[in-house]
Amino acid sequence: MIVSIDPEINNYVFQQEGKLFQCWYTESSSKFLGQQNMMNHQGISHKYFRNLTLNLASPEKLKENMLHITDKATQDGLRSWALLPSVDLKQATADMIFEYVAKEIMGYDGSLTSNKLRDCYGDFMRGFVSFPLNIPGTAFHACLEGRKYAIKVIKDIFNVRKLSKPQHHDFVDFLLEEVGKGDSLLNEDMAVDLVFLLLLASHETVSSAITMAINFLTDNPSALEELTKENEAIARNRGSECSGITWNEYKSMTFTHMTINETVRLANIAPVLFRKVIKDVEIKGYTFPAGWQVMVCPAAIHLDPLRYPDPLSFNPWRWEGKELHVGSKNFMAFGGGARLCAGADFAKLQMATFLHHLVTKYRWKKIGGDFSRLPGLIFPNGLHIQLMEKQ
Ligand code: HEM
């Protein structure tokens, strides 16, 4: 395996997706996400999968639909957590996001069942880069057991839907219509795997990002003050206290977006990304032999003092005047090239919505918990805060 901590090489690898390099992940992740999952598709079929995901997370969908859903769920969530003595932010945000995304994708209501679908994803971070030894007690086994139950729940929903006419107008209806087309590249098993992947990708990452943002802001009062100032001004101009964030307001949140970029730079939720070399290629005097794996390490660039002075300090102002919405060779928190995160805009929308309602209506105190890396970011004991309504 070639480990790359060079921004030009990382960028080149991503730009040559499908030509000289292709997405490659561990056997354990393929078994967990399904052999037919989107990450294992290349070329035209990969493009086709990306287009399918746009039905959920395109800018138009976010504007028309997800902004309102995210906003309402966030306001409700925060209100209920403020009634508790403390809340594990990682767990609570993951539950909240899972609930509204699962409802949006397939009309799933977790409150109606005692066996929670969301719990099936619990061991993922430990099992994703694990030795693929399927015996009880291993992280890999726990992941496979979770997958088995989750796939059954998703398939049951597909089966019920097939008996009725499309009437929910949600993502599953859309996928079933696609499967039914004579010349479709999509079969039902692929559609089930796509739903499984999107449920995972949407709640695990964003809950970590929100939790890290709060963790960083707790320790950086001046950044919190600036963020609060921006968001209070937006809320004041809105007038009605209960109405949600509008698209224009969301787009105007400059310091909030600087905070989001700084959070994902420092949090390194996906610290390494994997590719396989398709053809021998010479880069910067090194030969990358066909068949070898490349581990691209965005985290090494994000923490490089030459590119980010004082790299371990949380400093949203370092993004002042910089491009905030597009990645670059020095900023790959959402990957790059043809595989750039399909949910990056959705992730930012959720983070901005959360930060807006949190800082305008609440104060909080950190009670305990911390994070560590496997190398993926985990919160072994959660991150507990006490949330209090502002007077
Ligand atoms: C802070 C939150 C998030 C982070 C840091 C993140 C990060 C990433 C990264 C680094 C990749 C590239 C993987 C690679 O190149 O091998 C990726 C891909 C992907 N992400 Fe995200 N992600 C986030 C949120 C989301 C959300 C909310 C969704 C749900 C819609 C999502 C769906 C996807 C999908 C479907 C891909 C595969 C794209 C492809 O292969 O073309 N992500 N993400």
Boltz pocket constraint, residues with backbone or C-beta under 6 A from the ligand:
constraints:
  - pocket:
      binder: B
      contacts: [[A, 23], [A, 38], [A, 39], [A, 46], [A, 50], [A, 53], [A, 57], [A, 198], [A, 201], [A, 202], [A, 203], [A, 205], [A, 206], [A, 209], [A, 264], [A, 269], [A, 270], [A, 273], [A, 274], [A, 332], [A, 333], [A, 334], [A, 335], [A, 336], [A, 338], [A, 339], [A, 340], [A, 341], [A, 342], [A, 343], [A, 344], [A, 346], [A, 347]]
      max_distance: 6.0
